[in-house]
């Protein structure tokens, strides 16, 4: 039957949506006689609709992530031995979902969005639909949910950015008669900003991220689009969840000249660690690309799951999942004494193992959690005031900058997640210093390296 033909239902959805949008534009033109007002509404309507949809999907995704994390913590507390079964099975199922339905859904999602707006994509004949289509969106959500059930050390922030890009890409397809006024790449950049704003409730972070990581144009080209996307995405999240901070209000006293020296030390070490983490992720990812036989790749994914299961089993609850519980324990719960270098290496290598299997999952939250552990270890080493958490935040910024090479995005994200504006100068300094020391471990940013994989797809 015709209804079962590949793409038939999706084509009808696009046609129906486009028909509704055309009706709406005609209605607006008849209602407002002022053509300039009408044109402005029509031009910004895709961004507003895309932002509201992005925020709604991001909230649903965060709830699914929280549920999966809760289940894995329950298993750890009551049946820790089960991870030797659950983790390999979850890794295999998560990887199979990506391999079967959308290979572009694997990994973080940020390199895929970068590839979608890269001019080289046209030369390499990689379609935007492959990188950001509806199938990729659904695959991303399901694969990362399954992986997290198995205790994967992944986050939802990078995936949310790709999901947001997909939502904006799909929204753009609903506006066939105004596409000449709505540039697709500008929409995708705005979508990335809206996604990060929705994931962390950090509107400024979303804007800076779009400028620093995604944009290859001057800000003046897309500044209004960016602001519309971030504003409506952020407001929708707050309407659904209420005002909140991703991490809360840790004590962060930024006064004192001595803190300047410690900021340089903490951020330099954390930046190098982040750069090394990114290099190892890339190295292992490149190694897996050389595996051409599906059976061998399945064996590799299964063994990776067993390796992570062992890490989970020999650690406390903090060794798996996104790591927000680790950050809360260090910043608020007074559990500094429970933090060990073994936990740092467990999460450090746990993220590498998880990412390199090809499952869907991000690295923002896991990297921030590793940075908080490293910061606490350095605090203990130098016998610093355990109540003042500003240097913990500095290390988090340094670690994230080391892996992303986006110092201002990292600084603004942590600033907005904690509302510690008094420390903004130390935060920016930490981002700049860590961006330099990260180059000692890896001269090129991880996302730029991984972007090439999606411009020239390969693998089993």
N, C-alpha and C positions, 0 to 999 in steps of 0.2 A: 504493500500500500504506500501511497505517496507520503503519508505522515511519518513513516518509518525511515524515509530517506535521510542520509547523513546531512545535518545542518538545516533540515526543513523547519523544525520548530523554532530554532534560533533565528532563522531568516524571517519567519512570521512575527516573532517578537520585535525584531528591529523595525519591520515595516509598520507594525501597529504603533510602536512608540514614536516613530518618525511621523506617522499620520497625526498623532495627538499633538506633537510639538508644532507641526505645520498649522493645525487648527488654532493652537494657542497663539502663535505669532500673528495669524490673520485677525484673531480676536483683539490682540493688543493694538494692532494698527488701526482697527476700527474704533476702539475705545479711546485711545489717545491720538488726537489729531496732530500733536507735535511730533514730527518725524524724528527729531533728534532724541527725544525722550524714549520713543519706541525702539529706536535702533540701539540705544544704550542698554535698555532692559533685555532686548534679545541677545545682545553681545555678551552680557554678564550672566544670563540665565544658565548656560551650561556649567559655569563654575559654581554657581549657587546650588544647583541640583546635584552636581558631582560631589560637592563638599558635604551636603546633608546625607547623601547615600554613603559616602566614605565613613563619616562619623558613626552612622548606624551600624555598618558592617564591622567597624573597628571595635565598637562596644560589644557586639555579639562575639567577636573573635576573642576579646579579652576575657569574657565570661567563660568561653570554652577552655581557654588556656588555664584560667584559675581552677576550673573543675578538674582538668587533667592533672594539674599539679597537686591538687588535694588528694586525688585518688592515689597517685604515686607516693605521696607522703604517708598515706594510710597503710599502703603495702609495706613501706620501709619500717614503719613503727611496729607492725604486727607480723609480717611474713617476709623479712628481708631476703631470705633464700630464694624467694619467687623471682627476684630480678634476673637470676641466671636463666630463667625461662622467658620471662616477660620482655626483657630488654632486647635479646637477639630477635625474638619474634616481632616486636614492635619496629625495630630497625628494618627488618626484612620487608614487613608489610608497608611501612612508610616509604621505603625506597621503591618498592614495586609499584605503588600508587603513582609516584612521580614518573618512573620509567614507562609505565603503561599508558598514562593519560596525558601527561604534559611534562616533558623533560625540562622545560624552562621554569618549572615550579620548584626545583631543587635549590638548596642553599638559602642565602639571606633574602634575596629579592632586589637589593639595591643595585648590584651589577647588571641585572636584567633591565631595570628601568634606565640605567645609564646607557646600556646598549641600545635601547629603544629610541633614545633621543640623539644617538651618535650618528653623524652624517655618514660614517663608513658602513652603516647597516644596509643602506640602499645598494652599495657596491657588492656587499657580501650576500645579497638576496635573502636576508633574514627578515621575515615579516613581523610587524608589530603585533599582529594577532597571536603569533607563536609565543612572543615574550610576555604579552599582557592581556590575552583574551579571557573570555569567561571561563573556559575550561581550566586555564592556568590558575585563575582566582580560586575556584572550588578545590582544585587539586592541592593548592598551597595550604588552605585551611585544614583539609582532611589529613594530609600527610604530616603536618606539624603537630596536630592534635594527637595522632597515633604515636608519633615519636616521643612526645612528652609523657604519654602514659607509660612508656618504657623507661622514663628517667633521663631522656636525652638532655644534654647541657645546651639548650637553645633558648632564644628569646623570640618575642613576637613583634618587635619593633621593625626590623628589616622586612619581614613578611608583610606587615601592615602597610609599609611604603609601596611594595609591589602590588598588593591588593588595591591600594588607593589609586595607583597608576592604572590598574586594570579597570577600576570603576570609572575613572575619568576617560579612559580610552573608549569604553563602551558608551558612556554618555555622549561623547563626541559623535559617535555613529548615529545617535538619535536625532542629530541636527543636520540633515543633509543639505538643507537650503540656506544655512547660515555658516557653513564650514569655511567659506572664503573669508569670513570675518573672525572666525575662531581658529587660530592656529593650533594644530594638533600637538606639536612639541611643547608649546607654551602651556597647553592644558596638562600635559604629562608632568612638566616641571611643577606646576601648581598642585597637581595631584600628589606628587612626592612630598611637598611641603605640608599639605593637608593631612597626609597619612602620618607623618612624624608628629605633627601637632596633636592629632587624635590619640596616638599611641601613648605619648608621655604627658599630655595636657600641657604642651610647651609651644605656644604659638610663635614666640620669637625664635626658638630653636628650629622650628619648621622653616621659617623664612631664611635664616642663616644657612641651614642645610641645603636649601635649594640653590642659594647663591654659591656656596662653597663647593658642593659636591656635584650638583646636577647641571647648573647653567653654564653654557658656553657662549652666552650673550651678555650684553650689558644689562644691568638691573632695570634701566628705564624702559626696555622693550617689554618687560612683563611684570613690572612692579604692581600695577593695579590688579592683575589677574591673581598674583600671589596673595595679595592682601585679602581679596574676596574669598579665595579658597581657604585660607587659614582662619579667617574670622568665622565663616559659617560652619566650618568643620569643628572648631573649638567650641563655639556656642552650642552646637548640637550635642556634643559630648557632655557639656556641662548641664544642658537641659535633661539629658538622660541619666547622668550619674551624680549631678550636683558638683559644686566647686570642690576640688581636691588637689593635693600635691602628690606626685608619684612617690616621693620618699618621706615627706613631712618636714619638721623643723628641728634639725639637729643643732646642738650648740656649736657655733663656728665663730670664735673670736679671732678677728684678723689683725688686731693691733700688735705692736711690738716688732722691733727691727729684726729680732732673731728669727721670726717666722719667714722672713724673706730668704734667708740662707737655707732653711729647711725646705722651703717651697722649691728652690732650685734643685736640691738633692732628691726630694721625693718625686718631682715631676721628671727629672732626668732618668732615674731608675725605672719609673713606671713607663715612660715613653719607650725606653729600650725594650722592656718586657713586652709591651704591646706590639712593637715592631717585630720582635722575635716570634710572638704568637702568630702574627699575620704571615710571616715567612714560612713557618712550619705548616700552617693551614694550606698555603699555596703549594708548598712542596708535596704534601700528601695528596692534595687534589690533582696535581700534575701526575703523580705516580699512578693514581687510580685511572686516569685517562688512558694509560697504556694498557689497561686490562680490556681486551676486546671480546673475550668469551663470557657470555652471560653467567654460566655456571661458576666460573672463577670469581666473578664479581659478587655473586650471591654468597659464596663462601667467605669472601672478604668482609661483606656487610655483617654476616653472622658472627664472625670472629671479632669484629669491632664491637658488636653488641655484647659479647661475652667479656671483652676487656673493660667496657664501661660498667657492666654488672659487677665485676670484681671491685672496681673503684667505689661504686655505690655501697657494696657490702661491707668493705673494711672502713668506711667513713661514717660519720654521723649523717643526719638528714641533709646537711648543707651541701653535700657533694654532687647533687644532681638538680635538674630543672633550671629555670632562668636565673635564680640566685637572689631574688628580692628578699627572701628570708635571711640570707647571709648579710645583706646590707642593713636590714633592720636590726639584726642582732648586734652588729658592730656600732651602728650609729645611735641606737636608742635603748637596747635591752641590757647593756652592761655586761655583755658576754665576751669581752675582749680576751679573757684568759683562755677561752676555748678555741681560739684561732691559732692554727699551727701552719708551719710551712708545708706540711704534708697535705693539708686541705688546699692550700694555694696550688700546688702542683697537680692535685687531683682535678680541680676545676679547670686549670690551665690546659691540661692534656685531655680532659673530658670534652671540652669544647672542640678541640682539634679533631678528636676521634668522631664526635657527632657530626661535625660539618662535612668532613671528608667522605662520608658514606654517600652523600648525595641526597639525603633526606631534606625536607623543607624545614628551615629554622634559621633564626637570626643570631647575631653575635653582640648586639648592643648591650642588653642586660647581663649576659654572662661575662662580658668584658668589664663592665662596671663593677660587678660583684668580685671578680678577680682583683680589680684595682683596689677595692675596699679592703680585701684581705691583705694585699701587699702593703697598703698604707698602714694597717694595724700592726703588721710585723715590723715595719720600720719605726713606728711609734714605740713599740716595745724595745727595740734595739737601742734607741736613743733615750729611753726613759723619759718620755714626754708626758705632759698632762693628759691623762686618759679621757678627761671630760671634754676637752676641746677637740672637735672633730674636723676642723678646717683642713688639716693636712691629710686626713682620710679622703676628703672630697678632692683635694689636689691630686692625690694618687689616682683616684677614679678618672679624673679628667686626663691625666697623663697616659693612663692605660688605653683609654678610648681613643685619644689622639694618636697614640702609637700605631694602632691598627687601622684607623680611618684616614689619618693625616688631615683631619678637619679640626684644627685647634679651636676656632671660634664656635663652631657647632657644639663641640664637646663642652666648652666652658659655659655657653649659654644654656645647654641642656641641664647640666648639673645645677646651675644657678636657678633655673626655673623649677626644677624638681624639689629644691630645698628652700627656696625663697631667702637665700643668704646673700642679699645684695651688698652687704658691707664687705664681702670678700671678693668682689668682682675683679679687682685688680690682680689679686693673687691667682684667681682662676684663669684669667687671660694670660698672665705670665706663665702659668703651668702649661697651658696649651701650646704656647710658642716654644718653650724650652723642650717639651716632650716631642714636638714635631721635628726638632733638630736631632735629638738623640735617637729617635726611632730610625733615622736614616742609617745609623751605624749598624743596625740589625738587618734592615731591608731598605734599599734606596727607593723602592717604588711602592705606592700604596696598594693594599690588598684588593680593594674594590676595582682599581684600574686594571690590575692583573686579571682578576676574575671576569671583568667585562669582556675581555677577548674571547673567553670560552663561549660566550653567547653570540658573539659576532661570527664565530666559526664553530658551531656545535659539533661535538664528537663524543664518543663513548660507546659503551655496550648497548 
